[in-house]
């Protein structure tokens, strides 16, 4: 079973779920939905570097545009922290 990243309209990052198909990923993520997340807007397969983080038990942060605040320069990581704080009330 592969890892899938499910994106919500009111969250800056994805929910990680193990799934064999996109529909299964959406239904499993729906069970993890919390108040304020909004609706599911996309489900994508985790790439190789995300899969390594998941297997290590690390938190995976991947944006809908495919970028990640975990991989990049410190300025990008700081911008990602500011971006996430906008969603703090929903988390």
C-alpha positions in Angstrom: 0.0 0.0 0.0 1.3 3.4 -1.0 1.2 6.7 0.9 -1.1 9.4 -0.3 -1.2 13.1 0.5 -4.7 14.6 0.8 -5.1 18.4 0.6 -7.9 20.4 2.3 -9.2 23.8 1.2 -8.5 25.5 4.6 -5.2 23.9 5.4 -1.7 24.9 4.3 -0.5 21.3 4.2 -1.7 17.7 3.5 -3.0 14.8 5.6 -0.9 11.6 5.1 -2.9 8.4 4.7 -2.0 4.9 3.5 -4.1 4.0 0.5 -4.3 1.8 -2.6 -6.3 4.3 -4.7 -7.2 7.9 -4.7 -10.8 7.2 -3.7 -9.6 5.1 -0.7 -7.2 8.0 0.2 -10.1 10.5 0.2 -12.3 8.2 2.3 -9.5 7.5 4.9 -8.6 11.2 5.1 -12.3 12.1 5.6 -12.2 10.0 8.8 -9.3 12.2 10.0 -11.0 15.5 9.1 -11.2 18.0 11.9 -13.4 21.0 12.3 -12.2 23.9 10.1 -10.3 21.8 7.5 -12.9 22.4 4.8 -13.4 20.1 1.9 -10.8 17.8 0.2 -9.5 19.5 -2.9 -6.8 17.0 -4.1 -5.3 13.6 -3.4 -1.8 12.9 -4.6 0.8 10.1 -4.2 3.7 10.8 -1.9 7.0 11.1 -3.7 10.2 9.4 -2.7 11.5 12.1 -0.3 8.0 12.3 1.4 7.9 8.5 1.7 11.3 8.5 3.5 10.0 11.1 6.0 6.8 9.0 6.6 8.8 5.8 7.2 11.0 7.7 9.7 7.9 8.9 11.5 8.6 12.6 10.6 5.8 15.1 9.9 5.4 15.6 6.2 4.6 19.1 5.0 3.8 19.4 1.3 1.8 22.3 -0.3 -0.7 21.9 -3.0 1.7 23.4 -5.5 4.2 20.6 -4.8 6.7 22.6 -2.8 7.8 21.6 0.7 9.0 23.8 3.6 11.1 20.9 4.8 13.4 21.0 1.8 15.0 24.3 1.0 16.7 27.4 2.2 16.1 28.9 5.7 14.2 31.9 4.2 11.7 29.5 2.5 11.3 27.6 5.8 10.6 30.9 7.7 8.0 31.9 5.1 6.4 28.5 5.5 6.1 29.0 9.3 4.4 32.4 8.7 2.1 30.8 6.2 1.1 28.0 8.6 0.4 30.4 11.4 -2.4 31.9 9.2 -4.2 28.5 9.5 -3.5 28.1 13.3 -7.2 28.8 14.3 -8.3 25.7 12.3 -5.7 23.3 13.7 
